[in-house]
């Protein structure tokens, strides 16, 4: 029988997987296959939706770790 903590961990893990999959890649797919690396936008700050997704992923991952530790107790 699943406990409340286990169900919560499953829900948070599905949300975390979804956030990681939805995030845009930092590298261009063409550069990955050609071996070239464009440095033009490498130091650009995240803004708008990218910043929100980055913070949401970080928050969800910390929550996932905390719930996983709580489930072991």
DSSP file (Angstrom, degrees, kcal/mol; ACC not computed):
  #  RESIDUE AA STRUCTURE BP1 BP2  ACC     N-H-->O    O-->H-N    N-H-->O    O-->H-N    TCO  KAPPA ALPHA  PHI   PSI    X-CA   Y-CA   Z-CA
    1    1 A X              0   0    0      0, 0.0     2,-0.3     0, 0.0     0, 0.0   0.000 360.0 360.0 360.0 133.4    0.0    0.0    0.0
    2    2 A X        -     0   0    0      1,-0.1     2,-0.1     4,-0.0     0, 0.0  -0.556 360.0-141.8 -79.7 135.5    1.3    3.4   -1.0
    3    3 A X     >  -     0   0    0     -2,-0.3     4,-1.9     1,-0.1     5,-0.2  -0.419  28.5-104.5 -85.7 169.0    1.9    6.0    1.7
    4    4 A X  H  > S+     0   0    0      1,-0.2     4,-2.4     2,-0.2     5,-0.2   0.872 121.6  54.6 -60.5 -38.7    1.2    9.7    1.3
    5    5 A X  H  > S+     0   0    0      1,-0.2     4,-2.3     2,-0.2    -1,-0.2   0.888 106.8  50.7 -65.1 -39.3    4.9   10.4    1.0
    6    6 A X  H  > S+     0   0    0      2,-0.2     4,-2.1     1,-0.2    -1,-0.2   0.908 111.2  47.5 -65.5 -42.4    5.3    7.8   -1.8
    7    7 A X  H  X S+     0   0    0     -4,-1.9     4,-2.2     2,-0.2    -2,-0.2   0.910 112.3  50.1 -64.9 -42.0    2.4    9.4   -3.8
    8    8 A X  H  X S+     0   0    0     -4,-2.4     4,-2.5     1,-0.2    -2,-0.2   0.886 109.5  51.4 -63.1 -39.4    3.8   12.8   -3.3
    9    9 A X  H  X S+     0   0    0     -4,-2.3     4,-2.2     2,-0.2    -1,-0.2   0.880 109.3  50.4 -65.9 -38.7    7.2   11.7   -4.5
   10   10 A X  H  X S+     0   0    0     -4,-2.1     4,-2.1     2,-0.2    -2,-0.2   0.924 111.7  47.8 -64.4 -44.4    5.7   10.2   -7.6
   11   11 A X  H  X S+     0   0    0     -4,-2.2     4,-2.1     1,-0.2    -2,-0.2   0.931 113.4  46.7 -63.1 -46.4    3.8   13.4   -8.4
   12   12 A X  H  X S+     0   0    0     -4,-2.5     4,-2.5     1,-0.2    -1,-0.2   0.873 110.9  52.9 -65.6 -36.5    6.9   15.6   -7.9
   13   13 A X  H  X S+     0   0    0     -4,-2.2     4,-2.5     2,-0.2    -1,-0.2   0.894 108.8  49.2 -67.2 -38.4    9.1   13.3  -10.0
   14   14 A X  H  X S+     0   0    0     -4,-2.1     4,-2.2     2,-0.2    -2,-0.2   0.907 112.4  48.5 -65.4 -41.1    6.6   13.4  -12.9
   15   15 A X  H  X S+     0   0    0     -4,-2.1     4,-2.4     2,-0.2    -2,-0.2   0.911 111.9  49.7 -63.9 -42.2    6.5   17.3  -12.6
   16   16 A X  H  X S+     0   0    0     -4,-2.5     4,-2.2     2,-0.2    -2,-0.2   0.914 110.6  49.1 -64.2 -43.6   10.4   17.4  -12.5
   17   17 A X  H  X S+     0   0    0     -4,-2.5     4,-2.2     1,-0.2    -1,-0.2   0.911 111.6  50.2 -61.6 -42.3   10.7   15.1  -15.6
   18   18 A X  H  X S+     0   0    0     -4,-2.2     4,-2.2     1,-0.2    -2,-0.2   0.912 109.9  49.8 -63.0 -43.3    8.2   17.3  -17.4
   19   19 A X  H  X S+     0   0    0     -4,-2.4     4,-1.4     1,-0.2    -1,-0.2   0.895 111.3  48.7 -63.6 -40.0   10.1   20.5  -16.6
   20   20 A X  H  < S+     0   0    0     -4,-2.2    -1,-0.2     1,-0.2    -2,-0.2   0.900 113.0  47.2 -67.4 -40.1   13.4   19.0  -17.7
   21   21 A X  H  < S+     0   0    0     -4,-2.2    -2,-0.2     1,-0.2    -1,-0.2   0.871 111.4  50.9 -69.1 -36.2   11.9   17.8  -21.0
   22   22 A X  H  < S+     0   0    0     -4,-2.2    -1,-0.2    -5,-0.2    -2,-0.2   0.776  87.4 102.4 -74.3 -26.5   10.2   21.1  -21.7
   23   23 A X  S  < S-     0   0    0     -4,-1.4     2,-0.2    -5,-0.2    27,-0.0  -0.257  78.0-115.1 -60.7 143.2   13.3   23.3  -21.2
   24   24 A X        -     0   0    0      1,-0.1     2,-0.1     2,-0.0    -1,-0.1  -0.499  32.4-106.7 -78.0 149.7   15.0   24.5  -24.3
   25   25 A X        -     0   0    0     -2,-0.2    -1,-0.1     1,-0.1     4,-0.1  -0.456  12.5-141.8 -75.8 147.0   18.5   23.3  -25.0
   26   26 A X  S    S+     0   0    0     -2,-0.1     2,-0.3     2,-0.1    -1,-0.1   0.765  85.9  60.8 -77.6 -26.3   21.4   25.6  -24.5
   27   27 A X  S    S-     0   0    0     10,-0.0     2,-0.3     2,-0.0    -2,-0.1  -0.771  88.4-116.8-104.4 147.3   23.2   24.2  -27.5
   28   28 A X     >  -     0   0    0     -2,-0.3     4,-1.5     1,-0.1     3,-0.2  -0.596  20.4-130.4 -77.9 141.7   22.0   24.3  -31.1
   29   29 A X  H  > S+     0   0    0     -2,-0.3     4,-1.3     1,-0.2     5,-0.2   0.856 107.6  55.3 -63.7 -34.6   21.4   20.8  -32.5
   30   30 A X  H  > S+     0   0    0      1,-0.2     4,-2.0     2,-0.2     6,-0.3   0.885 106.5  51.0 -66.1 -37.3   23.3   21.7  -35.7
   31   31 A X  H  > S+     0   0    0      1,-0.2     4,-1.6    -3,-0.2    -1,-0.2   0.815 104.1  58.8 -68.7 -29.7   26.4   22.6  -33.6
   32   32 A X  H  < S+     0   0    0     -4,-1.5    -1,-0.2     1,-0.2    -2,-0.2   0.873 112.8  37.8 -67.4 -36.2   26.2   19.4  -31.7
   33   33 A X  H  < S+     0   0    0     -4,-1.3    -2,-0.2     1,-0.2    -1,-0.2   0.807 119.0  46.4 -86.1 -30.2   26.6   17.3  -34.9
   34   34 A X  H  < S-     0   0    0     -4,-2.0    -2,-0.2    -5,-0.2    -3,-0.2   0.685 102.2-126.9 -86.3 -17.0   29.1   19.6  -36.6
   35   35 A X     <  +     0   0    0     -4,-1.6     2,-0.2     1,-0.3    -3,-0.1   0.387  65.5 131.1  88.3  -4.9   31.3   20.0  -33.6
   36   36 A X        -     0   0    0     -6,-0.3     2,-0.5    -5,-0.2    -1,-0.3  -0.528  43.9-154.1 -81.6 149.9   31.2   23.8  -33.8
   37   37 A X        -     0   0    0     -2,-0.2     2,-0.6    -3,-0.1   -10,-0.0  -0.977   5.6-147.0-127.9 118.5   30.5   25.8  -30.7
   38   38 A X        -     0   0    0     -2,-0.5     3,-0.2     1,-0.1   -10,-0.1  -0.747  13.4-176.6 -86.2 122.4   28.9   29.3  -31.0
   39   39 A X    >   +     0   0    0     -2,-0.6     3,-0.8     1,-0.2     4,-0.4   0.351  58.7  98.6 -96.1   4.3   30.1   31.5  -28.2
   40   40 A X  T 3  S+     0   0    0      1,-0.2     3,-0.2     2,-0.1    -1,-0.2   0.907  96.7  21.6 -62.8 -44.8   27.9   34.4  -29.3
   41   41 A X  T >  S+     0   0    0     -3,-0.2     3,-1.0     1,-0.2    -1,-0.2   0.122  91.2 107.9-110.0  20.6   25.1   33.9  -26.8
   42   42 A X  T <  S+     0   0    0     -3,-0.8    -1,-0.2     1,-0.2    -2,-0.1   0.782  84.4  41.5 -72.3 -25.6   27.0   31.9  -24.2
   43   43 A X  T 3  S+     0   0    0     -4,-0.4     2,-0.3    -3,-0.2    -1,-0.2   0.213  85.1 123.8-106.3  15.2   27.1   34.7  -21.6
   44   44 A X    <   -     0   0    0     -3,-1.0     2,-0.1     1,-0.1    -3,-0.1  -0.580  62.2-120.4 -78.2 135.9   23.5   35.9  -22.1
   45   45 A X        -     0   0    0     -2,-0.3     2,-0.2     1,-0.1    -1,-0.1  -0.408  26.9-106.8 -74.2 150.2   21.4   36.0  -19.0
   46   46 A X        +     0   0    0     -2,-0.1     2,-0.3     4,-0.1    -1,-0.1  -0.557  45.2 179.5 -73.8 140.7   18.2   34.0  -18.9
   47   47 A X    >   -     0   0    0     -2,-0.2     3,-1.3     4,-0.0     4,-0.3  -0.977  40.4 -14.4-141.7 154.9   15.0   36.1  -19.1
   48   48 A X  T 3> S+     0   0    0     -2,-0.3     4,-2.0     1,-0.3     5,-0.1  -0.319 127.7   5.4  63.8-125.2   11.3   35.6  -19.1
   49   49 A X  H 3> S+     0   0    0      1,-0.2     4,-2.7     2,-0.2    -1,-0.3   0.856 130.9  55.4 -65.5 -37.5   10.1   32.1  -19.7
   50   50 A X  H <> S+     0   0    0     -3,-1.3     4,-2.2     2,-0.2    -1,-0.2   0.899 109.0  47.8 -63.0 -40.3   13.6   30.6  -19.6
   51   51 A X  H  > S+     0   0    0     -4,-0.3     4,-2.3     2,-0.2     5,-0.2   0.905 112.1  49.7 -65.9 -42.1   14.3   32.1  -16.2
   52   52 A X  H  X S+     0   0    0     -4,-2.0     4,-2.6     1,-0.2    -2,-0.2   0.926 112.0  47.6 -61.8 -45.5   10.9   30.9  -14.9
   53   53 A X  H  X S+     0   0    0     -4,-2.7     4,-2.3     2,-0.2    -2,-0.2   0.889 111.5  50.9 -64.8 -39.4   11.6   27.3  -16.2
   54   54 A X  H  X S+     0   0    0     -4,-2.2     4,-2.1    -5,-0.2    -1,-0.2   0.923 114.0  43.4 -64.3 -44.6   15.1   27.3  -14.7
   55   55 A X  H  X S+     0   0    0     -4,-2.3     4,-2.6     2,-0.2    -2,-0.2   0.876 113.1  51.9 -69.2 -37.7   13.8   28.4  -11.3
   56   56 A X  H  X S+     0   0    0     -4,-2.6     4,-2.4    -5,-0.2    -2,-0.2   0.893 110.8  48.4 -65.9 -39.1   10.9   26.0  -11.4
   57   57 A X  H  X S+     0   0    0     -4,-2.3     4,-2.3     2,-0.2    -2,-0.2   0.910 112.5  48.3 -66.9 -42.1   13.2   23.1  -12.2
   58   58 A X  H  X S+     0   0    0     -4,-2.1     4,-2.1     2,-0.2    -2,-0.2   0.932 113.8  46.6 -62.9 -46.2   15.6   24.1   -9.4
   59   59 A X  H  X S+     0   0    0     -4,-2.6     4,-2.3     1,-0.2    -2,-0.2   0.911 113.4  48.4 -63.5 -43.3   12.8   24.4   -6.9
   60   60 A X  H  X S+     0   0    0     -4,-2.4     4,-2.4     1,-0.2    -1,-0.2   0.873 110.3  51.5 -66.8 -36.7   11.2   21.1   -7.9
   61   61 A X  H  X S+     0   0    0     -4,-2.3     4,-2.2     2,-0.2    -1,-0.2   0.892 110.5  48.0 -68.6 -37.8   14.5   19.3   -7.7
   62   62 A X  H  X S+     0   0    0     -4,-2.1     4,-2.3     2,-0.2    -2,-0.2   0.908 112.6  49.4 -65.9 -41.1   15.1   20.6   -4.2
   63   63 A X  H  X S+     0   0    0     -4,-2.3     4,-2.5     2,-0.2    -2,-0.2   0.891 109.5  52.5 -62.8 -39.9   11.6   19.6   -3.2
   64   64 A X  H  X S+     0   0    0     -4,-2.4     4,-2.4     2,-0.2    -2,-0.2   0.918 110.4  47.1 -62.4 -44.3   12.2   16.1   -4.8
   65   65 A X  H  X S+     0   0    0     -4,-2.2     4,-2.2     2,-0.2    -2,-0.2   0.912 112.4  50.1 -64.0 -42.5   15.4   15.6   -2.7
   66   66 A X  H  X S+     0   0    0     -4,-2.3     4,-2.2     1,-0.2    -2,-0.2   0.908 112.7  46.0 -63.8 -42.0   13.6   16.8    0.5
   67   67 A X  H  X S+     0   0    0     -4,-2.5     4,-2.4     2,-0.2    -1,-0.2   0.882 110.5  53.7 -69.3 -37.0   10.7   14.4   -0.1
   68   68 A X  H  X S+     0   0    0     -4,-2.4     4,-1.1     2,-0.2    -2,-0.2   0.900 111.0  46.0 -63.7 -39.7   13.0   11.5   -0.9
   69   69 A X  H  X S+     0   0    0     -4,-2.2     4,-0.8     1,-0.2     3,-0.4   0.907 112.6  50.9 -67.3 -40.8   14.9   12.1    2.4
   70   70 A X  H >< S+     0   0    0     -4,-2.2     3,-0.5     1,-0.2    -2,-0.2   0.860 106.3  55.5 -64.5 -35.0   11.6   12.3    4.2
   71   71 A X  H 3< S+     0   0    0     -4,-2.4    -1,-0.2     1,-0.2    -2,-0.2   0.785 102.9  56.0 -69.6 -26.3   10.4    9.0    2.7
   72   72 A X  H 3<        0   0    0     -4,-1.1    -1,-0.2    -3,-0.4    -2,-0.2   0.746 360.0 360.0 -76.6 -22.1   13.5    7.2    4.0
   73   73 A X    <<        0   0    0     -4,-0.8    -1,-0.2    -3,-0.5    -2,-0.2   0.483 360.0 360.0 -75.6 360.0   12.8    8.2    7.6
